[in-house]
C-alpha cells in the first residue's frame, strides 16, 4: 500500500509531461492543419469536428445512454474499446469502475464485479449467455460494438447477477461502408504474437435496407512461464517437519480463428430480419516440467516418495459455430415484437500425457484423452408497448437448453485406468432453463423515473454416467425496483441525479458443481479395476459434485449520485449492499459410504454453508483536466476507486470475506491528443492490494498486490491510417500466492511465486 501514492504521482506526471509543442502559438497554417486532423475511424465533416471540441473522447452518446437509463448502466463505446490496443475483451475491462480481472498482470482473466468471484457476474453476448466454446480470453475487441455494464439486475437481462451484468454487444451492420484492416505484432517474454483483423460493413441495395457485416480475426498467442514454490509441513501425528521446494516451467502455443457476420434486412424502422453466424476454431499445444526436493527425504511408503520430477505434454483442438436469427416487427401503432433463436455446437478434443521420474528412472506414466461436445439452443420473445402517462411496458419469455457429452480414456503404466473416470468413460449432462418476465419503465414529470420488474426462472440440471443419475431443479422469483431523480426539470440543466435500486438476484450452481462425478486423488488411488480400500488425507482429498446444491440468493440495495459535466464526463458515487443466503463454498469432509471406496474418504464438495453480507462504495471521476485546473492541457482523465467489505457468518474472522474480494481497487488514467502533431498519448494504472482471505475454517489464502501500468501512443498518418504502439504491464512485478491449511493430520504453509512480463504491441490500423 505505501507504494500506491508514488505510482499515482508517476502516472499523473506521465500524463502531464506531454511535449511542449502542444502549447505553441498556432499560425494560420497550423490552425488549418488542425482542422483537417480527424481520427482514423471518423469522417472529416463539420459535425464530427464539433463533437471533438466539446466531448470527452467522443463519448457523448455513451454518457447520454448512461444518463437516461433508469437502471444504473455504464456504456463503453467503440473508441474506448480500441484505445489501448488490448488483445482481449477481458484485458480492457480492468480499467472500468468496480471491475477486476483474474489471472496474472498483462493476461486478462475472468471478469469480476464488486470484487466478487467470477461466478457472481453475469456475462452476456448480445443479451444472451455466452455459447459453449466462446471465451472472453479469445474474443478480440475488434468484434465488439460496445459493452454495457449494469450494476443492478433487470428483468429483461436476467437476475443471475449478484455482482452485476456485463453485456457485450457485437458489431452490427450499419448502412454505410466501413472497411477496416488491423495488423498487429505483440511480444511477451520473447514470444511473438501476430494478429490479423478485417472487418467490413456495407449495403446490398441503393436504399440501404439490406446491409451486412463480416469480421475475421486470426491470432497467435504463445507464452511461457516459470514458477517456484515452497511448502512447510508439520505432521501432527509424529511431530516431524519437512520442507518441499518445487520448480515448474511450461510453454504454450495457441492459434485461433474467429469469424462472425450479420446479414440484416430492415425495410422500415419497425421491421427487421437478421441472421448472424459465427465460427471459431483453434489449437493449443504445450509442454511443462516439474521438479521437487523434499527435506528430509520422505519415508518409504509415503505417497510423496513416489517421484521427484515429472514432465507432461498436452494438446487441445477446438472448433464450433452457431447461428442466431432475429425478427422484429411492429404490433399496432406503437407496439413491437422482438424474437430470436440461436443454435450452437462446440467440440473439444484434448490429450494429456505425464511421465514421472525417481532420479533418472521412469516410475509412472499416465495418459488421458477425451472428446467433449457441447450443444446449446435458445428461444426468446419480447413484447414492448408504450402506454399512457409515459409508461413503457415490456414482457417476455425465454427458454434455453445446454447439453455436454464427454468420452474419455485413461492409461496408467500401459494399463487401462478408466475406473478413475467417474467409473465409466462417458458422461452426459445438461441443463434446461425457462423464464418469464414483465417490467414497466415510466416517468413522473421531468424529474422522476421509475422501473418495476418481476422475473421467474426455473433451472433443471441432469447428468448420467455408468453408476449414477442426478437431477436438480431450482426455481427463483425475483422482484426488481429502480428509481431515478433529476435535480432540475430543465433537460439542459439536469446534470445532477440520484439513483436507487432494490433488487433480488441469485447465482445458480454451475453444471460441474452439481453433477456427482468424482475425481480420485492420484496420491491415494484405487487398485486397478477396484474400489478404493484406503483412507486418503485431508490435504489430498478426492473431488466430487453435490446434486443437492441450491442457488445462492441475494437481496440488494444500490444508492448512487451522478453529476454530468458540461464539457463531457461524469462524477459519481455508488453505495451498495448485498445480503447473500445459501452461500456456496467448497468444503472437505470425511465421508463414509462413497460410491468409489469401501474405506472412508476425505471428499471436497461445494456446499451451501450459510449467509454473507457484502457492501462497498464505488467512486468515479471522468473529466477533462482543463475544466478544473486553469491553464492545464485538455487531458481526458479517467479515475475510479472502489472500497469493499464483506463477511461470511459461518467462517471465523477477521478475514472471512467473500471469495477473491479485495479491500479496494483503484484506477487512474488519462489520454491527450496533441494539437500540433497527429499524435495521441495515454496511460493508465490499475492497482489491487494484498488480499488475505479465510476461505474455510481450515484454510486461508493470501495473494500479492496486482499493479498494472499500461500506456499507448497512436500516430495518425492521415484520416485512414494510424500506427499504434502499446505497452501492457509496462512495470512488471513478481507475484505470489500463499496458502495455510490446518488439516487434522498436518499443517501446511505454502508459497508459490512467479514473474510477469510486459506485453509490447505494434498495430497498423487502416480504413481501406
Secondary structure, DSSP 8 states (H G I E B T S, - for coil): -THHHHHHHHHHHHHH---GGGGS---HHHHHHHHH---TTS---HHHHHHHHHSSTT-HHHHHHHHH-SS-EEEE-HHHHHTT--SSHHHHHTTSTTEEE-SSTTS---EEETT--GGGEEEEETTEE--TT--TTT--GGGEEEEEEESS-BTTTBS--SSEEEEEEE----SS-EEEEEEEEEEETTEEEEEEEEEEEEESSTTS-EEEEEEEEEEEEEEEEEEEEEEEEEETTT--EEEEEEEEEEEEEEEEEEEEEEEEEEEETTEEEEEEEEEEEEEEEEEEEEEEEEES---TT-GGGS-SEEEEEEEEEEEEEEEEEEEEEEETTTEEEEEEEEEEEEEEEEEEEEEEEETTEEEEEEEEEEEEEEEEEEEEEEEEEEETTTEEEEEEEEEEEEEEEEEEEEEETTEE-GGGTTTSSEEEEEEEEEEEEEEEEEEETTTEEEEEEEEEEEEEEEEE-SS-EEEEEEEEEEEEEEEEEES-SSTTT--EEEEEEEEEEEE---HHHHS---B--GGG---TTS-B-S---GGG-EE---TT---EEEEEEEEEEEEE-TTS-EEEEEEEEEEEEEEEEEEEEEESS-TTBSS-EEEEEEEEEEEEEEEEEEEEEEEEGGGTSTT----EEEEEEEEEEEEETTS-SSS--STT--SEEEEEEEEEE-SSSSEEEEEEEEEE--EEEE-SSSEEEEE--EEEEEEEEEEEEETTEEEEEEEESSS---EEEEEEEE-SSEEEEEEEEE----EEEEEEEEE-
